[in-house]
Amino acid sequence: MTDPLRVAAGELTVDEILDALNDGRRVVVRTEMLGGEHEVTLRHDGTTYYCDTPTTLHKHDEESAMRTCIERMGYAKTA
């Protein structure tokens, strides 16, 4: 298994994150959440996209839904 790509929130664009996920890599994003720094693991199993946060596991069936989630949660670099 390939080591996960570890980044800080806002370090990569949403396209760079999705490219890594679609290539089978996990992306671990360090972010401020719930009053502290936490890691969120983003992954794709070929069918479903996952956002594993400290409090919940979100699932997305479409790349467009994952894109929206990444943007809304502030994991990607903004324009």
Backbone hydrogen bonds in HBPLUS format (Angstrom, degrees):
<---DONOR---> <-ACCEPTOR-->    atom                        ^
c    i                          cat <-CA-CA->   ^        H-A-AA   ^      H-
h    n   atom  resd res      DA  || num        DHA   H-A  angle D-A-AA Bond
n    s   type  num  typ     dist DA aas  dist angle  dist       angle   num
A0005-LEU N   A0026-ARG O   2.87 MM  21  6.20 165.2  1.89 160.3 157.0     1
A0028-VAL N   A0005-LEU O   2.78 MM  23  6.04 159.4  1.82 151.2 158.5     2
A0007-VAL N   A0028-VAL O   2.90 MM  21  6.27 164.8  1.92 167.8 171.7     3
A0030-ARG N   A0007-VAL O   2.85 MM  23  6.28 158.5  1.89 152.1 159.4     4
A0011-GLU N   A0008-ALA O   3.00 MM   3  5.50 152.3  2.08 143.6 141.7     5
A0009-ALA N   A0030-ARG O   2.85 MM  21  5.74 147.7  1.95 167.4 158.3     6
A0010-GLY N   A0075-TYR O   3.05 MM  65  5.56 172.0  2.05 113.7 113.4     7
A0077-LYS N   A0012-LEU O   2.58 MM  65  5.43 156.1  1.64 142.0 148.5     8
A0017-ILE N   A0013-THR O   3.07 MM   4  6.39 155.9  2.13 149.5 155.9     9
A0018-LEU N   A0014-VAL O   2.91 MM   4  6.14 168.2  1.93 152.2 155.5    10
A0019-ASP N   A0015-ASP O   2.83 MM   4  5.96 155.9  1.89 147.1 154.1    11
A0020-ALA N   A0016-GLU O   3.14 MM   4  6.31 160.6  2.18 142.2 146.6    12
A0021-LEU N   A0017-ILE O   2.97 MM   4  6.29 161.8  2.01 153.1 158.4    13
A0022-ASN N   A0018-LEU O   2.80 MM   4  5.95 164.8  1.83 154.0 158.2    14
A0023-ASP N   A0019-ASP O   2.97 MM   4  6.12 128.0  2.25 138.6 151.9    15
A0023-ASP N   A0020-ALA O   3.19 MM   3  5.06 134.9  2.40  92.9 105.5    16
A0025-ARG N   A0020-ALA O   2.96 MM   5  5.34 156.6  2.02 157.9 150.4    17
A0024-GLY N   A0021-LEU O   2.93 MM   3  5.19 157.6  1.98 110.0 114.9    18
A0027-VAL N   A0042-LEU O   2.90 MM  15  5.08 165.4  1.92 148.1 152.8    19
A0042-LEU N   A0027-VAL O   2.78 MM  15  5.08 170.1  1.79 152.4 155.9    20
A0029-VAL N   A0040-VAL O   2.79 MM  11  5.14 165.7  1.81 156.1 157.0    21
A0040-VAL N   A0029-VAL O   2.85 MM  11  5.14 155.3  1.91 142.4 150.5    22
A0031-THR N   A0038-HIS O   2.82 MM   7  5.46 163.9  1.84 160.2 165.7    23
A0038-HIS N   A0031-THR O   2.77 MM   7  5.46 166.4  1.79 163.7 167.3    24
A0033-MET N   A0036-GLY O   2.73 MM   3  5.52 169.4  1.75 170.8 170.9    25
A0036-GLY N   A0033-MET O   3.09 MM   3  5.52 157.7  2.14 114.9 121.7    26
A0041-THR N   A0052-ASP O   3.03 MM  11  5.06 159.9  2.08 142.5 142.0    27
A0052-ASP N   A0041-THR O   2.81 MM  11  5.06 178.8  1.81 155.7 155.3    28
A0043-ARG N   A0050-TYR O   3.02 MM   7  5.20 154.2  2.09 141.0 145.8    29
A0050-TYR N   A0043-ARG O   2.76 MM   7  5.20 161.2  1.79 153.6 155.2    30
A0045-ASP N   A0048-THR O   3.09 MM   3  5.73 159.5  2.13 155.6 158.7    31
A0049-TYR N   A0060-HIS O   2.80 MM  11  5.00 178.3  1.80 160.8 160.4    32
A0060-HIS N   A0049-TYR O   2.85 MM  11  5.00 154.5  1.91 145.0 148.3    33
A0051-CYS N   A0058-HIS O   2.95 MM   7  5.02 157.7  2.00 141.9 145.1    34
A0058-HIS N   A0051-CYS O   2.89 MM   7  5.02 165.9  1.91 146.4 146.1    35
A0053-THR N   A0056-THR O   2.85 MM   3  5.32 153.8  1.92 173.0 178.1    36
A0065-ALA N   A0062-GLU O   3.16 MM   3  5.29 125.2  2.47  98.5 111.5    37
A0066-MET N   A0062-GLU O   3.16 MM   4  6.54 153.1  2.24 147.3 154.8    38
A0067-ARG N   A0063-GLU O   2.83 MM   4  6.08 157.2  1.88 153.2 159.7    39
A0068-THR N   A0064-SER O   3.05 MM   4  6.25 159.5  2.09 142.3 147.2    40
A0069-CYS N   A0065-ALA O   3.01 MM   4  6.23 156.5  2.07 143.3 149.7    41
A0070-ILE N   A0066-MET O   2.91 MM   4  6.14 167.7  1.93 157.5 159.8    42
A0071-GLU N   A0067-ARG O   2.99 MM   4  6.20 163.7  2.01 152.8 157.3    43
A0072-ARG N   A0068-THR O   2.82 MM   4  5.92 166.2  1.84 152.2 156.7    44
A0073-MET N   A0069-CYS O   2.91 MM   4  5.95 156.0  1.96 152.6 158.1    45
A0075-TYR N   A0070-ILE O   3.14 MM   5  5.37 150.2  2.23 157.6 160.1    46
A0074-GLY N   A0071-GLU O   3.21 MM   3  5.26 151.2  2.30 100.4 109.1    47
